[in-house]
Amino acid sequence: MDPLMLDGNAVAGLPQEVFAVEMTTAIATCGSCGAADAIGATHVFRGAGIVMRCPHCDNALVTIVEDDARVWIGFAGVRTVQVTV
Ligand SMILES: [Zn+2]
């Protein structure tokens, strides 16, 4: 095993720390057009799940699906998310 490689458990606290912040003011950079804007400025569509779209190019930034016990969050359309800690 590569001595510099760790499994995901080694950084489990990081996502917990990141997602504990106020997300509406987090800045998402769109993976399609490159615009950087607050998560709160996205266009949100509800159906079987939730799709958050870029207000500049309509790219699907984030998808959220939940059932009674779990939540699946996809950031496929986001290049980066900037949060203030
Ligand atoms: Zn965009």
PDB file of the backbone (N, CA, C, O) and the ligand in Angstrom, with CONECT records:
HET     ZN  A 101       1
ATOM      1  N   MET A   1       0.846  -1.193   0.000  1.00  0.00           N
ATOM      2  CA  MET A   1       0.000   0.000   0.000  1.00  0.00           C
ATOM      3  C   MET A   1       0.885   1.247   0.000  1.00  0.00           C
ATOM      4  O   MET A   1       1.894   1.298   0.703  1.00  0.00           O
ATOM      5  N   ASP A   2       0.513   2.223  -0.768  1.00  0.00           N
ATOM      6  CA  ASP A   2       1.236   3.490  -0.825  1.00  0.00           C
ATOM      7  C   ASP A   2       1.160   4.165   0.542  1.00  0.00           C
ATOM      8  O   ASP A   2       0.063   4.366   1.062  1.00  0.00           O
ATOM      9  N   PRO A   3       2.310   4.523   1.141  1.00  0.00           N
ATOM     10  CA  PRO A   3       2.277   5.131   2.475  1.00  0.00           C
ATOM     11  C   PRO A   3       1.587   6.499   2.496  1.00  0.00           C
ATOM     12  O   PRO A   3       1.190   6.972   3.561  1.00  0.00           O
ATOM     13  N   LEU A   4       1.444   7.131   1.346  1.00  0.00           N
ATOM     14  CA  LEU A   4       0.774   8.437   1.298  1.00  0.00           C
ATOM     15  C   LEU A   4      -0.726   8.315   1.070  1.00  0.00           C
ATOM     16  O   LEU A   4      -1.449   9.309   1.139  1.00  0.00           O
ATOM     17  N   MET A   5      -1.203   7.085   0.794  1.00  0.00           N
ATOM     18  CA  MET A   5      -2.625   6.893   0.551  1.00  0.00           C
ATOM     19  C   MET A   5      -3.339   6.514   1.835  1.00  0.00           C
ATOM     20  O   MET A   5      -2.857   5.686   2.608  1.00  0.00           O
ATOM     21  N   LEU A   6      -4.486   7.123   2.053  1.00  0.00           N
ATOM     22  CA  LEU A   6      -5.329   6.816   3.201  1.00  0.00           C
ATOM     23  C   LEU A   6      -6.704   6.436   2.676  1.00  0.00           C
ATOM     24  O   LEU A   6      -7.025   6.721   1.522  1.00  0.00           O
ATOM     25  N   ASP A   7      -7.510   5.803   3.498  1.00  0.00           N
ATOM     26  CA  ASP A   7      -8.886   5.584   3.069  1.00  0.00           C
ATOM     27  C   ASP A   7      -9.741   6.772   3.512  1.00  0.00           C
ATOM     28  O   ASP A   7      -9.273   7.648   4.239  1.00  0.00           O
ATOM     29  N   GLY A   8     -10.973   6.791   3.074  1.00  0.00           N
ATOM     30  CA  GLY A   8     -11.852   7.925   3.329  1.00  0.00           C
ATOM     31  C   GLY A   8     -12.100   8.211   4.799  1.00  0.00           C
ATOM     32  O   GLY A   8     -12.452   9.333   5.163  1.00  0.00           O
ATOM     33  N   ASN A   9     -11.919   7.206   5.649  1.00  0.00           N
ATOM     34  CA  ASN A   9     -12.134   7.423   7.076  1.00  0.00           C
ATOM     35  C   ASN A   9     -11.169   8.465   7.643  1.00  0.00           C
ATOM     36  O   ASN A   9     -11.488   9.137   8.624  1.00  0.00           O
ATOM     37  N   ALA A  10     -10.010   8.601   7.037  1.00  0.00           N
ATOM     38  CA  ALA A  10      -8.999   9.527   7.538  1.00  0.00           C
ATOM     39  C   ALA A  10      -9.428  10.989   7.410  1.00  0.00           C
ATOM     40  O   ALA A  10      -8.936  11.847   8.142  1.00  0.00           O
ATOM     41  N   VAL A  11     -10.334  11.269   6.491  1.00  0.00           N
ATOM     42  CA  VAL A  11     -10.778  12.649   6.301  1.00  0.00           C
ATOM     43  C   VAL A  11     -12.279  12.794   6.550  1.00  0.00           C
ATOM     44  O   VAL A  11     -12.898  13.753   6.089  1.00  0.00           O
ATOM     45  N   ALA A  12     -12.851  11.857   7.265  1.00  0.00           N
ATOM     46  CA  ALA A  12     -14.302  11.868   7.488  1.00  0.00           C
ATOM     47  C   ALA A  12     -14.757  13.136   8.200  1.00  0.00           C
ATOM     48  O   ALA A  12     -15.886  13.580   7.988  1.00  0.00           O
ATOM     49  N   GLY A  13     -13.925  13.721   9.023  1.00  0.00           N
ATOM     50  CA  GLY A  13     -14.309  14.933   9.743  1.00  0.00           C
ATOM     51  C   GLY A  13     -14.415  16.147   8.838  1.00  0.00           C
ATOM     52  O   GLY A  13     -15.150  17.085   9.148  1.00  0.00           O
ATOM     53  N   LEU A  14     -13.693  16.146   7.722  1.00  0.00           N
ATOM     54  CA  LEU A  14     -13.680  17.315   6.846  1.00  0.00           C
ATOM     55  C   LEU A  14     -15.041  17.595   6.222  1.00  0.00           C
ATOM     56  O   LEU A  14     -15.531  18.717   6.348  1.00  0.00           O
ATOM     57  N   PRO A  15     -15.681  16.627   5.551  1.00  0.00           N
ATOM     58  CA  PRO A  15     -17.011  16.924   5.006  1.00  0.00           C
ATOM     59  C   PRO A  15     -18.007  17.299   6.091  1.00  0.00           C
ATOM     60  O   PRO A  15     -18.890  18.128   5.869  1.00  0.00           O
ATOM     61  N   GLN A  16     -17.869  16.695   7.254  1.00  0.00           N
ATOM     62  CA  GLN A  16     -18.774  17.027   8.356  1.00  0.00           C
ATOM     63  C   GLN A  16     -18.589  18.489   8.748  1.00  0.00           C
ATOM     64  O   GLN A  16     -19.560  19.197   9.018  1.00  0.00           O
ATOM     65  N   GLU A  17     -17.344  18.930   8.775  1.00  0.00           N
ATOM     66  CA  GLU A  17     -17.040  20.320   9.104  1.00  0.00           C
ATOM     67  C   GLU A  17     -17.545  21.255   8.011  1.00  0.00           C
ATOM     68  O   GLU A  17     -18.136  22.297   8.295  1.00  0.00           O
ATOM     69  N   VAL A  18     -17.305  20.875   6.770  1.00  0.00           N
ATOM     70  CA  VAL A  18     -17.688  21.730   5.642  1.00  0.00           C
ATOM     71  C   VAL A  18     -19.199  21.877   5.553  1.00  0.00           C
ATOM     72  O   VAL A  18     -19.701  22.988   5.376  1.00  0.00           O
ATOM     73  N   PHE A  19     -19.931  20.779   5.673  1.00  0.00           N
ATOM     74  CA  PHE A  19     -21.373  20.846   5.498  1.00  0.00           C
ATOM     75  C   PHE A  19     -22.098  21.384   6.717  1.00  0.00           C
ATOM     76  O   PHE A  19     -23.317  21.553   6.685  1.00  0.00           O
ATOM     77  N   ALA A  20     -21.369  21.657   7.792  1.00  0.00           N
ATOM     78  CA  ALA A  20     -21.988  22.242   8.979  1.00  0.00           C
ATOM     79  C   ALA A  20     -22.088  23.758   8.869  1.00  0.00           C
ATOM     80  O   ALA A  20     -22.616  24.416   9.766  1.00  0.00           O
ATOM     81  N   VAL A  21     -21.586  24.307   7.781  1.00  0.00           N
ATOM     82  CA  VAL A  21     -21.618  25.765   7.611  1.00  0.00           C
ATOM     83  C   VAL A  21     -22.887  26.171   6.874  1.00  0.00           C
ATOM     84  O   VAL A  21     -23.597  25.325   6.329  1.00  0.00           O
ATOM     85  N   GLU A  22     -23.162  27.444   6.861  1.00  0.00           N
ATOM     86  CA  GLU A  22     -24.315  27.992   6.154  1.00  0.00           C
ATOM     87  C   GLU A  22     -24.107  27.824   4.644  1.00  0.00           C
ATOM     88  O   GLU A  22     -23.215  28.441   4.063  1.00  0.00           O
ATOM     89  N   MET A  23     -24.929  26.992   4.022  1.00  0.00           N
ATOM     90  CA  MET A  23     -24.697  26.661   2.616  1.00  0.00           C
ATOM     91  C   MET A  23     -25.320  27.656   1.652  1.00  0.00           C
ATOM     92  O   MET A  23     -24.912  27.711   0.492  1.00  0.00           O
ATOM     93  N   THR A  24     -26.295  28.445   2.091  1.00  0.00           N
ATOM     94  CA  THR A  24     -26.930  29.362   1.140  1.00  0.00           C
ATOM     95  C   THR A  24     -25.970  30.451   0.682  1.00  0.00           C
ATOM     96  O   THR A  24     -26.142  31.018  -0.398  1.00  0.00           O
ATOM     97  N   THR A  25     -24.963  30.747   1.494  1.00  0.00           N
ATOM     98  CA  THR A  25     -23.990  31.769   1.118  1.00  0.00           C
ATOM     99  C   THR A  25     -22.712  31.171   0.549  1.00  0.00           C
ATOM    100  O   THR A  25     -21.808  31.903   0.145  1.00  0.00           O
ATOM    101  N   ALA A  26     -22.633  29.832   0.516  1.00  0.00           N
ATOM    102  CA  ALA A  26     -21.481  29.187  -0.116  1.00  0.00           C
ATOM    103  C   ALA A  26     -21.473  29.549  -1.594  1.00  0.00           C
ATOM    104  O   ALA A  26     -22.530  29.707  -2.205  1.00  0.00           O
ATOM    105  N   ILE A  27     -20.295  29.678  -2.162  1.00  0.00           N
ATOM    106  CA  ILE A  27     -20.157  30.065  -3.566  1.00  0.00           C
ATOM    107  C   ILE A  27     -19.842  28.818  -4.386  1.00  0.00           C
ATOM    108  O   ILE A  27     -18.833  28.147  -4.166  1.00  0.00           O
ATOM    109  N   ALA A  28     -20.733  28.521  -5.341  1.00  0.00           N
ATOM    110  CA  ALA A  28     -20.518  27.391  -6.236  1.00  0.00           C
ATOM    111  C   ALA A  28     -20.036  27.909  -7.585  1.00  0.00           C
ATOM    112  O   ALA A  28     -20.588  28.862  -8.135  1.00  0.00           O
ATOM    113  N   THR A  29     -19.004  27.272  -8.103  1.00  0.00           N
ATOM    114  CA  THR A  29     -18.542  27.594  -9.456  1.00  0.00           C
ATOM    115  C   THR A  29     -19.097  26.550 -10.403  1.00  0.00           C
ATOM    116  O   THR A  29     -18.872  25.351 -10.236  1.00  0.00           O
ATOM    117  N   CYS A  30     -19.826  27.025 -11.400  1.00  0.00           N
ATOM    118  CA  CYS A  30     -20.479  26.148 -12.363  1.00  0.00           C
ATOM    119  C   CYS A  30     -19.433  25.402 -13.204  1.00  0.00           C
ATOM    120  O   CYS A  30     -18.486  26.005 -13.708  1.00  0.00           O
ATOM    121  N   GLY A  31     -19.615  24.102 -13.345  1.00  0.00           N
ATOM    122  CA  GLY A  31     -18.705  23.298 -14.142  1.00  0.00           C
ATOM    123  C   GLY A  31     -18.894  23.488 -15.633  1.00  0.00           C
ATOM    124  O   GLY A  31     -18.072  23.016 -16.418  1.00  0.00           O
ATOM    125  N   SER A  32     -19.949  24.165 -16.041  1.00  0.00           N
ATOM    126  CA  SER A  32     -20.207  24.379 -17.457  1.00  0.00           C
ATOM    127  C   SER A  32     -19.768  25.768 -17.913  1.00  0.00           C
ATOM    128  O   SER A  32     -18.941  25.886 -18.818  1.00  0.00           O
ATOM    129  N   CYS A  33     -20.315  26.828 -17.296  1.00  0.00           N
ATOM    130  CA  CYS A  33     -20.016  28.190 -17.771  1.00  0.00           C
ATOM    131  C   CYS A  33     -18.960  28.897 -16.927  1.00  0.00           C
ATOM    132  O   CYS A  33     -18.446  29.939 -17.336  1.00  0.00           O
ATOM    133  N   GLY A  34     -18.629  28.352 -15.760  1.00  0.00           N
ATOM    134  CA  GLY A  34     -17.585  28.939 -14.923  1.00  0.00           C
ATOM    135  C   GLY A  34     -18.058  30.070 -14.030  1.00  0.00           C
ATOM    136  O   GLY A  34     -17.256  30.649 -13.297  1.00  0.00           O
ATOM    137  N   ALA A  35     -19.342  30.399 -14.074  1.00  0.00           N
ATOM    138  CA  ALA A  35     -19.852  31.466 -13.209  1.00  0.00           C
ATOM    139  C   ALA A  35     -19.774  31.026 -11.750  1.00  0.00           C
ATOM    140  O   ALA A  35     -20.012  29.863 -11.425  1.00  0.00           O
ATOM    141  N   ALA A  36     -19.441  31.968 -10.886  1.00  0.00           N
ATOM    142  CA  ALA A  36     -19.383  31.702  -9.448  1.00  0.00           C
ATOM    143  C   ALA A  36     -20.489  32.506  -8.788  1.00  0.00           C
ATOM    144  O   ALA A  36     -20.542  33.729  -8.923  1.00  0.00           O
ATOM    145  N   ASP A  37     -21.372  31.819  -8.075  1.00  0.00           N
ATOM    146  CA  ASP A  37     -22.512  32.489  -7.472  1.00  0.00           C
ATOM    147  C   ASP A  37     -22.914  31.753  -6.202  1.00  0.00           C
ATOM    148  O   ASP A  37     -22.550  30.594  -6.001  1.00  0.00           O
ATOM    149  N   ALA A  38     -23.661  32.430  -5.354  1.00  0.00           N
ATOM    150  CA  ALA A  38     -24.114  31.836  -4.105  1.00  0.00           C
ATOM    151  C   ALA A  38     -25.075  30.683  -4.383  1.00  0.00           C
ATOM    152  O   ALA A  38     -25.872  30.737  -5.320  1.00  0.00           O
ATOM    153  N   ILE A  39     -24.990  29.647  -3.562  1.00  0.00           N
ATOM    154  CA  ILE A  39     -25.911  28.509  -3.677  1.00  0.00           C
ATOM    155  C   ILE A  39     -27.353  29.011  -3.596  1.00  0.00           C
ATOM    156  O   ILE A  39     -28.241  28.477  -4.260  1.00  0.00           O
ATOM    157  N   GLY A  40     -27.575  30.021  -2.793  1.00  0.00           N
ATOM    158  CA  GLY A  40     -28.914  30.579  -2.637  1.00  0.00           C
ATOM    159  C   GLY A  40     -29.455  31.225  -3.895  1.00  0.00           C
ATOM    160  O   GLY A  40     -30.657  31.472  -3.991  1.00  0.00           O
ATOM    161  N   ALA A  41     -28.596  31.506  -4.863  1.00  0.00           N
ATOM    162  CA  ALA A  41     -29.029  32.136  -6.117  1.00  0.00           C
ATOM    163  C   ALA A  41     -29.380  31.119  -7.191  1.00  0.00           C
ATOM    164  O   ALA A  41     -29.828  31.497  -8.273  1.00  0.00           O
ATOM    165  N   THR A  42     -29.182  29.825  -6.908  1.00  0.00           N
ATOM    166  CA  THR A  42     -29.473  28.805  -7.921  1.00  0.00           C
ATOM    167  C   THR A  42     -30.972  28.733  -8.175  1.00  0.00           C
ATOM    168  O   THR A  42     -31.777  29.189  -7.362  1.00  0.00           O
ATOM    169  N   HIS A  43     -31.327  28.163  -9.297  1.00  0.00           N
ATOM    170  CA  HIS A  43     -32.731  27.917  -9.627  1.00  0.00           C
ATOM    171  C   HIS A  43     -33.041  26.482  -9.228  1.00  0.00           C
ATOM    172  O   HIS A  43     -32.380  25.552  -9.688  1.00  0.00           O
ATOM    173  N   VAL A  44     -34.032  26.301  -8.383  1.00  0.00           N
ATOM    174  CA  VAL A  44     -34.331  24.994  -7.813  1.00  0.00           C
ATOM    175  C   VAL A  44     -35.613  24.442  -8.409  1.00  0.00           C
ATOM    176  O   VAL A  44     -36.634  25.126  -8.466  1.00  0.00           O
ATOM    177  N   PHE A  45     -35.542  23.181  -8.858  1.00  0.00           N
ATOM    178  CA  PHE A  45     -36.693  22.501  -9.447  1.00  0.00           C
ATOM    179  C   PHE A  45     -36.963  21.235  -8.640  1.00  0.00           C
ATOM    180  O   PHE A  45     -36.046  20.472  -8.337  1.00  0.00           O
ATOM    181  N   ARG A  46     -38.223  21.026  -8.298  1.00  0.00           N
ATOM    182  CA  ARG A  46     -38.601  19.862  -7.497  1.00  0.00           C
ATOM    183  C   ARG A  46     -39.403  18.900  -8.351  1.00  0.00           C
ATOM    184  O   ARG A  46     -40.284  19.303  -9.109  1.00  0.00           O
ATOM    185  N   GLY A  47     -39.086  17.622  -8.216  1.00  0.00           N
ATOM    186  CA  GLY A  47     -39.824  16.573  -8.903  1.00  0.00           C
ATOM    187  C   GLY A  47     -39.675  15.325  -8.064  1.00  0.00           C
ATOM    188  O   GLY A  47     -40.032  15.329  -6.886  1.00  0.00           O
ATOM    189  N   ALA A  48     -39.149  14.244  -8.652  1.00  0.00           N
ATOM    190  CA  ALA A  48     -38.852  13.045  -7.872  1.00  0.00           C
ATOM    191  C   ALA A  48     -37.728  13.339  -6.881  1.00  0.00           C
ATOM    192  O   ALA A  48     -37.584  12.663  -5.862  1.00  0.00           O
ATOM    193  N   GLY A  49     -36.944  14.348  -7.198  1.00  0.00           N
ATOM    194  CA  GLY A  49     -35.874  14.832  -6.329  1.00  0.00           C
ATOM    195  C   GLY A  49     -35.756  16.330  -6.550  1.00  0.00           C
ATOM    196  O   GLY A  49     -36.675  16.975  -7.053  1.00  0.00           O
ATOM    197  N   ILE A  50     -34.625  16.861  -6.170  1.00  0.00           N
ATOM    198  CA  ILE A  50     -34.387  18.298  -6.320  1.00  0.00           C
ATOM    199  C   ILE A  50     -33.205  18.492  -7.259  1.00  0.00           C
ATOM    200  O   ILE A  50     -32.190  17.806  -7.138  1.00  0.00           O
ATOM    201  N   VAL A  51     -33.335  19.417  -8.186  1.00  0.00           N
ATOM    202  CA  VAL A  51     -32.232  19.792  -9.078  1.00  0.00           C
ATOM    203  C   VAL A  51     -31.985  21.278  -8.891  1.00  0.00           C
ATOM    204  O   VAL A  51     -32.902  22.090  -9.010  1.00  0.00           O
ATOM    205  N   MET A  52     -30.741  21.628  -8.599  1.00  0.00           N
ATOM    206  CA  MET A  52     -30.346  23.026  -8.452  1.00  0.00           C
ATOM    207  C   MET A  52     -29.565  23.406  -9.706  1.00  0.00           C
ATOM    208  O   MET A  52     -28.516  22.829  -9.993  1.00  0.00           O
ATOM    209  N   ARG A  53     -30.085  24.378 -10.449  1.00  0.00           N
ATOM    210  CA  ARG A  53     -29.489  24.741 -11.737  1.00  0.00           C
ATOM    211  C   ARG A  53     -28.791  26.087 -11.672  1.00  0.00           C
ATOM    212  O   ARG A  53     -29.176  26.978 -10.915  1.00  0.00           O
ATOM    213  N   CYS A  54     -27.750  26.208 -12.491  1.00  0.00           N
ATOM    214  CA  CYS A  54     -26.992  27.455 -12.612  1.00  0.00           C
ATOM    215  C   CYS A  54     -27.926  28.547 -13.135  1.00  0.00           C
ATOM    216  O   CYS A  54     -28.608  28.335 -14.138  1.00  0.00           O
ATOM    217  N   PRO A  55     -27.973  29.713 -12.478  1.00  0.00           N
ATOM    218  CA  PRO A  55     -28.841  30.785 -12.953  1.00  0.00           C
ATOM    219  C   PRO A  55     -28.323  31.458 -14.227  1.00  0.00           C
ATOM    220  O   PRO A  55     -29.024  32.276 -14.823  1.00  0.00           O
ATOM    221  N   HIS A  56     -27.113  31.122 -14.642  1.00  0.00           N
ATOM    222  CA  HIS A  56     -26.519  31.747 -15.832  1.00  0.00           C
ATOM    223  C   HIS A  56     -26.647  30.880 -17.086  1.00  0.00           C
ATOM    224  O   HIS A  56     -26.868  31.401 -18.179  1.00  0.00           O
ATOM    225  N   CYS A  57     -26.508  29.538 -16.931  1.00  0.00           N
ATOM    226  CA  CYS A  57     -26.521  28.680 -18.125  1.00  0.00           C
ATOM    227  C   CYS A  57     -27.457  27.483 -17.998  1.00  0.00           C
ATOM    228  O   CYS A  57     -27.561  26.685 -18.930  1.00  0.00           O
ATOM    229  N   ASP A  58     -28.133  27.343 -16.874  1.00  0.00           N
ATOM    230  CA  ASP A  58     -29.116  26.279 -16.648  1.00  0.00           C
ATOM    231  C   ASP A  58     -28.477  24.900 -16.429  1.00  0.00           C
ATOM    232  O   ASP A  58     -29.195  23.901 -16.388  1.00  0.00           O
ATOM    233  N   ASN A  59     -27.159  24.823 -16.289  1.00  0.00           N
ATOM    234  CA  ASN A  59     -26.485  23.552 -16.003  1.00  0.00           C
ATOM    235  C   ASN A  59     -26.995  22.990 -14.675  1.00  0.00           C
ATOM    236  O   ASN A  59     -27.178  23.738 -13.715  1.00  0.00           O
ATOM    237  N   ALA A  60     -27.224  21.686 -14.618  1.00  0.00           N
ATOM    238  CA  ALA A  60     -27.628  21.038 -13.365  1.00  0.00           C
ATOM    239  C   ALA A  60     -26.411  20.975 -12.445  1.00  0.00           C
ATOM    240  O   ALA A  60     -25.499  20.178 -12.667  1.00  0.00           O
ATOM    241  N   LEU A  61     -26.400  21.810 -11.423  1.00  0.00           N
ATOM    242  CA  LEU A  61     -25.261  21.883 -10.510  1.00  0.00           C
ATOM    243  C   LEU A  61     -25.305  20.772  -9.474  1.00  0.00           C
ATOM    244  O   LEU A  61     -24.334  20.037  -9.299  1.00  0.00           O
ATOM    245  N   VAL A  62     -26.437  20.652  -8.790  1.00  0.00           N
ATOM    246  CA  VAL A  62     -26.571  19.729  -7.656  1.00  0.00           C
ATOM    247  C   VAL A  62     -27.886  18.977  -7.801  1.00  0.00           C
ATOM    248  O   VAL A  62     -28.907  19.557  -8.169  1.00  0.00           O
ATOM    249  N   THR A  63     -27.850  17.688  -7.509  1.00  0.00           N
ATOM    250  CA  THR A  63     -29.079  16.895  -7.457  1.00  0.00           C
ATOM    251  C   THR A  63     -29.198  16.304  -6.060  1.00  0.00           C
ATOM    252  O   THR A  63     -28.207  15.888  -5.461  1.00  0.00           O
ATOM    253  N   ILE A  64     -30.413  16.274  -5.556  1.00  0.00           N
ATOM    254  CA  ILE A  64     -30.652  15.758  -4.207  1.00  0.00           C
ATOM    255  C   ILE A  64     -31.862  14.835  -4.259  1.00  0.00           C
ATOM    256  O   ILE A  64     -32.931  15.213  -4.739  1.00  0.00           O
ATOM    257  N   VAL A  65     -31.676  13.635  -3.765  1.00  0.00           N
ATOM    258  CA  VAL A  65     -32.763  12.669  -3.663  1.00  0.00           C
ATOM    259  C   VAL A  65     -32.754  12.136  -2.242  1.00  0.00           C
ATOM    260  O   VAL A  65     -31.692  11.835  -1.695  1.00  0.00           O
ATOM    261  N   GLU A  66     -33.916  12.018  -1.649  1.00  0.00           N
ATOM    262  CA  GLU A  66     -33.964  11.506  -0.287  1.00  0.00           C
ATOM    263  C   GLU A  66     -35.114  10.532  -0.109  1.00  0.00           C
ATOM    264  O   GLU A  66     -36.143  10.614  -0.778  1.00  0.00           O
ATOM    265  N   ASP A  67     -34.902   9.606   0.818  1.00  0.00           N
ATOM    266  CA  ASP A  67     -35.996   8.753   1.258  1.00  0.00           C
ATOM    267  C   ASP A  67     -36.142   8.952   2.761  1.00  0.00           C
ATOM    268  O   ASP A  67     -35.659   9.949   3.297  1.00  0.00           O
ATOM    269  N   ASP A  68     -36.783   8.046   3.433  1.00  0.00           N
ATOM    270  CA  ASP A  68     -37.050   8.246   4.853  1.00  0.00           C
ATOM    271  C   ASP A  68     -35.792   8.228   5.719  1.00  0.00           C
ATOM    272  O   ASP A  68     -35.791   8.784   6.817  1.00  0.00           O
ATOM    273  N   ALA A  69     -34.725   7.597   5.237  1.00  0.00           N
ATOM    274  CA  ALA A  69     -33.545   7.421   6.082  1.00  0.00           C
ATOM    275  C   ALA A  69     -32.243   7.929   5.484  1.00  0.00           C
ATOM    276  O   ALA A  69     -31.239   8.037   6.188  1.00  0.00           O
ATOM    277  N   ARG A  70     -32.246   8.246   4.171  1.00  0.00           N
ATOM    278  CA  ARG A  70     -30.982   8.614   3.528  1.00  0.00           C
ATOM    279  C   ARG A  70     -31.167   9.786   2.579  1.00  0.00           C
ATOM    280  O   ARG A  70     -32.275  10.082   2.130  1.00  0.00           O
ATOM    281  N   VAL A  71     -30.058  10.441   2.287  1.00  0.00           N
ATOM    282  CA  VAL A  71     -30.041  11.532   1.310  1.00  0.00           C
ATOM    283  C   VAL A  71     -28.866  11.294   0.377  1.00  0.00           C
ATOM    284  O   VAL A  71     -27.750  11.031   0.824  1.00  0.00           O
ATOM    285  N   TRP A  72     -29.124  11.389  -0.923  1.00  0.00           N
ATOM    286  CA  TRP A  72     -28.067  11.291  -1.931  1.00  0.00           C
ATOM    287  C   TRP A  72     -27.900  12.684  -2.523  1.00  0.00           C
ATOM    288  O   TRP A  72     -28.859  13.286  -3.005  1.00  0.00           O
ATOM    289  N   ILE A  73     -26.673  13.185  -2.481  1.00  0.00           N
ATOM    290  CA  ILE A  73     -26.378  14.509  -3.014  1.00  0.00           C
ATOM    291  C   ILE A  73     -25.309  14.361  -4.078  1.00  0.00           C
ATOM    292  O   ILE A  73     -24.224  13.842  -3.814  1.00  0.00           O
ATOM    293  N   GLY A  74     -25.622  14.823  -5.292  1.00  0.00           N
ATOM    294  CA  GLY A  74     -24.662  14.788  -6.386  1.00  0.00           C
ATOM    295  C   GLY A  74     -24.228  16.202  -6.752  1.00  0.00           C
ATOM    296  O   GLY A  74     -25.055  17.101  -6.903  1.00  0.00           O
ATOM    297  N   PHE A  75     -22.923  16.383  -6.890  1.00  0.00           N
ATOM    298  CA  PHE A  75     -22.371  17.688  -7.266  1.00  0.00           C
ATOM    299  C   PHE A  75     -21.750  17.615  -8.663  1.00  0.00           C
ATOM    300  O   PHE A  75     -20.736  18.259  -8.931  1.00  0.00           O
ATOM    301  N   ALA A  76     -22.350  16.845  -9.527  1.00  0.00           N
ATOM    302  CA  ALA A  76     -21.744  16.570 -10.832  1.00  0.00           C
ATOM    303  C   ALA A  76     -21.517  17.833 -11.667  1.00  0.00           C
ATOM    304  O   ALA A  76     -20.581  17.871 -12.466  1.00  0.00           O
ATOM    305  N   GLY A  77     -22.332  18.848 -11.506  1.00  0.00           N
ATOM    306  CA  GLY A  77     -22.199  20.042 -12.328  1.00  0.00           C
ATOM    307  C   GLY A  77     -21.437  21.179 -11.683  1.00  0.00           C
ATOM    308  O   GLY A  77     -21.368  22.278 -12.232  1.00  0.00           O
ATOM    309  N   VAL A  78     -20.860  20.915 -10.512  1.00  0.00           N
ATOM    310  CA  VAL A  78     -20.150  21.957  -9.772  1.00  0.00           C
ATOM    311  C   VAL A  78     -18.644  21.736  -9.898  1.00  0.00           C
ATOM    312  O   VAL A  78     -18.147  20.630  -9.685  1.00  0.00           O
ATOM    313  N   ARG A  79     -17.936  22.791 -10.244  1.00  0.00           N
ATOM    314  CA  ARG A  79     -16.471  22.702 -10.301  1.00  0.00           C
ATOM    315  C   ARG A  79     -15.890  22.787  -8.893  1.00  0.00           C
ATOM    316  O   ARG A  79     -15.069  21.955  -8.506  1.00  0.00           O
ATOM    317  N   THR A  80     -16.318  23.799  -8.122  1.00  0.00           N
ATOM    318  CA  THR A  80     -15.861  23.946  -6.742  1.00  0.00           C
ATOM    319  C   THR A  80     -16.987  24.554  -5.912  1.00  0.00           C
ATOM    320  O   THR A  80     -17.890  25.200  -6.441  1.00  0.00           O
ATOM    321  N   VAL A  81     -16.914  24.335  -4.607  1.00  0.00           N
ATOM    322  CA  VAL A  81     -17.798  25.013  -3.663  1.00  0.00           C
ATOM    323  C   VAL A  81     -16.896  25.706  -2.640  1.00  0.00           C
ATOM    324  O   VAL A  81     -16.052  25.073  -2.005  1.00  0.00           O
ATOM    325  N   GLN A  82     -17.090  26.991  -2.498  1.00  0.00           N
ATOM    326  CA  GLN A  82     -16.286  27.778  -1.556  1.00  0.00           C
ATOM    327  C   GLN A  82     -17.148  28.127  -0.348  1.00  0.00           C
ATOM    328  O   GLN A  82     -18.225  28.707  -0.487  1.00  0.00           O
ATOM    329  N   VAL A  83     -16.660  27.764   0.847  1.00  0.00           N
ATOM    330  CA  VAL A  83     -17.395  28.084   2.075  1.00  0.00           C
ATOM    331  C   VAL A  83     -16.490  28.901   2.979  1.00  0.00           C
ATOM    332  O   VAL A  83     -15.266  28.779   2.938  1.00  0.00           O
ATOM    333  N   THR A  84     -17.114  29.734   3.789  1.00  0.00           N
ATOM    334  CA  THR A  84     -16.381  30.500   4.785  1.00  0.00           C
ATOM    335  C   THR A  84     -16.457  29.738   6.097  1.00  0.00           C
ATOM    336  O   THR A  84     -17.545  29.428   6.580  1.00  0.00           O
ATOM    337  N   VAL A  85     -15.303  29.438   6.669  1.00  0.00           N
ATOM    338  CA  VAL A  85     -15.277  28.650   7.923  1.00  0.00           C
ATOM    339  C   VAL A  85     -14.993  29.540   9.113  1.00  0.00           C
ATOM    340  O   VAL A  85     -14.933  29.059  10.244  1.00  0.00           O
TER     341      VAL A  85
HETATM  342 ZN    ZN A 101     -23.382  27.890 -15.498  1.00  0.00          ZN2+
END
